[in-house]
Amino acid sequence: MFKLSDKILLLCVGEAGDTVQFAEYIQKNIQLYKMRNGYELSPKAAANFTRKNLADYLRSRTPYHVNLLLAGFDETDGPGLYYMDHLSALAKAPFAAHGYGAYLTLSILDRYYRPDLTRDEAVDLLKKCIEELNKRFILNLPSFSVRLIDKEGIHDLEKLMPVGAK
Amino acid sequence: MALFDVSGYKSHSELRGQILGTGVGHLIDRPNQQFSVPVGVDPSGFLKSCSREGGVSIDLNHGTTTLAFTFRHGVIVAVDSRASAGSYIASKEANKVIEINPYLLGTMSGSAADCQYWERLLAKECRLYKLRNKQRISVSAASKLLCNMMLGYRGMGLSMGSMIVGWDNKGPGLYYVDDNATRLSGRMFSTGCGSSYAYGVIDSGYREDMTVEEAYELGRRGITHATHRDAYSGGVVNLYHMQEDGWIKVCKEDVSELIHRYRKDMF
């Protein structure tokens, strides 16, 4: 998870090396924009900027093989989640997942997500997803770090550590 | 394997010797059952040449979602109805549950041809068992018969993932049998390429003491959400309930109507 600004987080997964390189490149460029222009990019603008960079490198000799989730809170538009894949597709979505875990968790999110979830309900939904991974996923993933973005900024929530399978 | 030899089963390497030896070869899976095949036939090699790597592209029908789970009041079986050949939808209302007898059901996923053939053969064997022994076959034995059929053709490119569901003297039974000759007894299974999505929904909503209506809804939800995310599953949900006095067909509902109903409650 990379902090692009006070209210924007970038989650980056994919090829080793590419992930950190690309994410830090985006991170520094977002900060440069703030320094040059005096104000921060909105989450929507940051997402489109990231996508453009990914697309520009796609047909070069050195494409970045990374999958991204960009999450941010805009003063006017409210919270926003942007799903980006390694082919530089961009979609705004109410919930999203990358990787093999997505095969197990997307249906749980489809089933239980509502736009008017409270904060506790949302954390419970996340717990449901992690319990499912703990039960059915072949790799053992002992702990998950959780962050929340709201109008006050980025908050670290309690680490989720699923205990033994039932 | 010791048990394999003791049971008098012919391994398929021996069969190969028979095939190459004589002019007309025979694939034998039991003494009273034979296939005539031309000399030098090699099914798994042929299938490899038909795949994308071989140049030609004949995709077997692999797309599906099926699920089954036991609970206090029996076993729920739910399947989708889409038959796909690569990216072409060959049928939107294929029947993926075979009603072997009033107390036994079999589900189908993988290659449609393999499933239909071998499960109908299983139905024939179950009927013969009943005629010979004056007693209905147990779920355990029926699943073992299917498993042994798969064992006879191991390595020859069969593709079948099926669940045998029934109610016998030992109570409700649920077995998973596949083309590797894996046979597992359990309380919840889901097969097909949409299975991971179905597991997500039924794992999070399952309780052993559900009411019958809640279990129906869970089965419907599992298939519907899987068809929503998996491109190769769709059509209608065929829902069966295995009870003590036999199975009943609960419903047959279109998944697009179901998903719209669920979305409406959500937003």
Chai-1 contact restraints between the chains, C-beta under 6 A:
chainA,res_idxA,chainB,res_idxB,connection_type,confidence,min_distance_angstrom,max_distance_angstrom,comment,restraint_id
A,Y103,B,S196,contact,1.0,0.0,6.0,A-B,restraint_1
A,L104,B,S196,contact,1.0,0.0,6.0,A-B,restraint_2
A,L104,B,G200,contact,1.0,0.0,6.0,A-B,restraint_3
A,L106,B,R229,contact,1.0,0.0,6.0,A-B,restraint_4
A,S107,B,Y197,contact,1.0,0.0,6.0,A-B,restraint_5
A,S107,B,G200,contact,1.0,0.0,6.0,A-B,restraint_6
A,S107,B,V201,contact,1.0,0.0,6.0,A-B,restraint_7
A,S107,B,H225,contact,1.0,0.0,6.0,A-B,restraint_8
A,I108,B,G200,contact,1.0,0.0,6.0,A-B,restraint_9
A,I108,B,S204,contact,1.0,0.0,6.0,A-B,restraint_10
A,D110,B,H225,contact,1.0,0.0,6.0,A-B,restraint_11
A,R111,B,V201,contact,1.0,0.0,6.0,A-B,restraint_12
A,R111,B,H225,contact,1.0,0.0,6.0,A-B,restraint_13
A,R114,B,M266,contact,1.0,0.0,6.0,A-B,restraint_14
A,K128,B,S204,contact,1.0,0.0,6.0,A-B,restraint_15
A,E132,B,G200,contact,1.0,0.0,6.0,A-B,restraint_16
A,E132,B,D203,contact,1.0,0.0,6.0,A-B,restraint_17
A,R136,B,Y199,contact,1.0,0.0,6.0,A-B,restraint_18
